[in-house]
Amino acid sequence: MGRVATIIAPGAGGMMTASLGGIGDALSIMAMGSVTGVILVMLFLPETTNREIQDCVAAGAGPP
């Protein structure tokens, strides 16, 4: 997903600049995607500070 977004972002930004009338508006809208991603990570991924790796990994989900 990250590589696809990296490939698509410049073209999408250019098209948004033309349709929105300015690069500032286009970049503001594109930045909302990053901010949304950060908020989702903060809300739904567990905090792992001061935890052992064995406590973070489910039993049997580790490497073979």
C-alpha positions, 0 to 999 in steps of 0.5 A, a space after each residue: 500500500 505504501 509503494 502504491 501511494 508513493 507512486 500515485 501521490 504526485 499525480 493525484 496532487 497535480 490533478 487536485 491542484 488543477 481542480 482546487 485552484 492551488 497547491 496549498 489546498 491540494 497539499 492540505 487535503 493530502 496531509 489529512 490522509 497522513 494525519 488520519 493514519 496516525 490517529 488510527 495507529 494511535 487508537 487501534 495498535 497496542 502500546 509496547 513500551 517496556 514490554 518483552 517481545 514474548 508478551 507482544 507476540 501471540 503464542 505460536 505466531 512467532 518465527 518457525 
